[in-house]
C-alpha cells in the first residue's frame, strides 16, 4: 500500500489529501477521459471522484489500478463501464489494468 504523503488532518480539523488532477500521471489520461465521458453519458446527475495512487501521482504504470467512486450512477452501469475500461485500454507494460468503480452505499461494482 502506498501512503499519500499529503494525507492528514489540518489544524482546523479538515481532512487533507495529496489528490489533485494535476498529479495524475499522463499514462492514465486515456482511461480517465474515456471513463468520464461514459459516466457523463450514463446520467446527467452522475459524477465520479478519483482517489488512490493515480489521484496522488504515485501510481505505477502496469501495476496500479484506477479507483473511481461514482455517485448517482446505477451499480449495473458502473460495473459495465469498469469492464469496458478494463478491455478498452492497453497498459504500457502490456499487463491488464483494473478500473474499479465503487458506489457510496458500499456496493463494490468492480469492473474485473
C-alpha positions, 0 to 999 in steps of 0.5 A, a space after each residue: 500500500 502506498 501512503 499519500 504523503 499529503 494525507 492528514 488532518 489540518 489544524 482546523 480539523 479538515 481532512 487533507 489529501 495529496 489528490 489533485 488532477 494535476 498529479 495524475 500521471 499522463 499514462 492514465 489520461 486515456 482511461 480517465 477521459 474515456 471513463 468520464 465521458 461514459 459516466 457523463 453519458 450514463 446520467 446527467 446527475 452522475 459524477 465520479 471522484 478519483 482517489 488512490 495512487 493515480 489521484 496522488 501521482 504515485 501510481 505505477 504504470 502496469 501495476 496500479 489500478 484506477 479507483 473511481 467512486 461514482 455517485 448517482 450512477 446505477 451499480 449495473 452501469 458502473 460495473 459495465 463501464 469498469 469492464 469496458 475500461 478494463 478491455 478498452 485500454 492497453 497498459 504500457 507494460 502490456 499487463 491488464 489494468 483494473 478500473 474499479 468503480 465503487 458506489 457510496 452505499 458500499 456496493 463494490 461494482 468492480 469492473 474485473 
